[in-house]
Amino acid sequence: MKYKIYTTSEKAWDGMIEAIRGAQKSIFLEMYIFLDDTKVTHDFFGAIKERLGAGVKVVIIADAYGSLDLKKEAVTELRTAGAEFMFFSHLLRRTHRKILIVDEKIAFLGGVNINQKIIAWNDLQIRLQGRIVKPLLKTFSYGYKMCGGHDQEILKYQKNSLIKKIKSWVVDDWPNKDTAYLKDYYRQKIIEAKEVVTIVTPYLIPPRWLMALLDNAVQRGVRVEFVIPKFTDIIFIDRVNYYYAAKLSELGVIFYFLPEMNHAKIFMVDNQEAMVGSSNFDVLSIGLNVESGVFFTQKAIINDLLKIINRWKSSAIHFDLKKRPLNFVDFLAKVTLKLFYPFL
C-alpha cells in the first residue's frame, strides 16, 4: 500500500488538486465543508470543471450545514458542466467526512475541509493507493445512496466481495456488516491497551462512557495522553475543551496544549496501531455524525505518525490545572452544552 501524509490544509490541498487534475475516469468527493472561496490558491471548482470537460465522471456530496456558505451559482455551474452534485441533509445528522477518490485508485482521507479560512491550519490528511481504496469506495457509495443517488455503477461498490477480506482496515458509521463501528472500535482498543493511548483532536467533548474507559485505562497503568489546541476556531469550545481537560487530568490523563490551531484527528494505541480519519473526540462524531477512518498497523505509517505527534508535542504547553483552575465561565460553558446534550 502506497501512502503520503500531509500535515497542513495547504499541503493536503496541493496533493488533492494534483490528483483531480490528473483524473482520467472519475472523481468522487464527499466533504463536510466544501466552499468555492479557495480559487486564488487552489481552484477546486475550476479543476473539477476542466476534468468534466474531458469526460470525467464527477460525483460530489457536500454537507448541507457545513457547506451552507457555498454559492448557488458555483453549484449550478458544476451541475451544468455535468457533475452530479448532492447535499447530505438528514435532520441533525451530518456527514463530517472528508473523502476524495480519484479514478477508483487514489483516495484521500482525514480532517481537511475545503474552505479558505483553514489554509494555514495544522491538520492531517493521508493519500492512499492499493486495496484500501475498495472499502472507501464502498463507504462513499453508502453516502451516495443516502443522498438519493441512483447511479448503479456507484451503488455496485456496496457488493464488492473483496472488502470482506480487508474490512478491518476501515472504521465507519454506516449500518452495514463489512465495517467496524467507530464507538465499538474506540471501546475495544482502549480496553485492550497495555502501555499508551494517544489521541490528537481539536474538540474534546467525550461522552461519559468514554471518560469511564479512559479512567479505567489509567487505573490499569496505561498512559493516556491528549494533544489538543489551546485555542480553536470556536471560543465557546475552548472553554469546553478546558473543562474536560481539567476533569480528565484529575483522573491522571496527560494533556499537551498546542499554541496553534490543529484540526488533526489521530487515535493511537501502544504505538502499534493508529487510526486516521474525520472523527473528533466529541459526542457529535461519536454516535451522531457520519464519520470514516482507516486504521493501520504497518510500522512505516506508525513511525511517520509518531514523528508528527512528537513534533507537535515538542511545541506544546503541558496542561497544569494549578496555574489556571476551573472558573465560573468554564462551568457555564459545560452547563450550556449539557442543555443540548443531556447524556454528557
WOGI-V680174 format. One record per backbone hydrogen bond with DSSP energy under -1.0 kcal/mol. NH is the residue of the N-H (numbers start at 1). CO is the residue of the C=O. If there is no record, write none. Layout:
NH_CO / NH_CO
This chain:
2_129 / 4_127 / 6_125 / 9_121 / 10_119 / 12_8 / 13_9 / 14_10 / 15_11 / 16_12 / 17_13 / 18_14 / 19_15 / 20_16 / 21_17 / 22_18 / 23_20 / 27_57 / 28_101 / 29_59 / 30_99 / 31_61 / 35_114 / 42_38 / 44_42 / 47_43 / 48_44 / 49_45 / 50_46 / 51_47 / 52_48 / 53_49 / 55_52 / 56_51 / 57_25 / 59_27 / 60_84 / 61_29 / 62_86 / 63_31 / 64_88 / 67_63 / 68_65 / 70_67 / 75_71 / 76_72 / 77_73 / 78_74 / 79_75 / 80_76 / 81_77 / 82_79 / 83_78 / 84_58 / 86_60 / 88_62 / 90_93 / 93_90 / 96_290 / 99_30 / 100_108 / 101_28 / 102_106 / 103_26 / 105_102 / 106_102 / 107_128 / 108_100 / 109_126 / 111_124 / 114_33 / 118_115 / 119_116 / 121_118 / 122_261 / 123_7 / 125_6 / 126_109 / 127_4 / 128_107 / 129_2 / 133_130 / 134_131 / 136_132 / 137_133 / 138_134 / 139_135 / 140_136 / 141_137 / 142_138 / 143_139 / 144_140 / 145_141 / 146_142 / 147_143 / 148_145 / 149_144 / 154_151 / 155_151 / 156_152 / 157_154 / 158_155 / 159_156 / 160_157 / 164_161 / 165_162 / 166_163 / 169_166 / 170_167 / 171_293 / 172_180 / 176_174 / 180_170 / 182_172 / 185_181 / 186_182 / 187_183 / 188_184 / 189_185 / 190_186 / 191_187 / 192_188 / 193_189 / 197_223 / 198_268 / 199_225 / 200_266 / 201_227 / 205_281 / 211_207 / 212_208 / 213_209 / 214_210 / 215_211 / 216_212 / 217_213 / 218_214 / 219_215 / 220_216 / 221_218 / 222_217 / 223_195 / 225_197 / 226_254 / 227_199 / 228_256 / 230_258 / 238_234 / 239_235 / 240_236 / 241_237 / 242_238 / 243_239 / 244_240 / 245_241 / 246_242 / 247_243 / 248_244 / 249_245 / 250_246 / 252_249 / 253_248 / 254_224 / 256_226 / 257_317 / 258_228 / 263_122 / 266_200 / 267_275 / 268_198 / 269_273 / 270_196 / 272_269 / 273_269 / 274_296 / 275_267 / 276_294 / 277_265 / 278_292 / 282_280 / 283_205 / 286_282 / 287_285 / 288_284 / 289_284 / 290_94 / 293_171 / 294_276 / 295_169 / 296_274 / 302_298 / 303_299 / 304_300 / 305_301 / 306_302 / 307_303 / 308_304 / 309_305 / 310_306 / 311_307 / 312_308 / 313_309 / 314_310 / 315_312 / 316_313 / 317_257 / 319_255 / 323_320 / 331_327 / 332_328 / 333_329 / 334_330 / 335_331 / 336_332 / 337_333 / 338_334 / 339_335 / 340_337 / 341_337 / 344_341
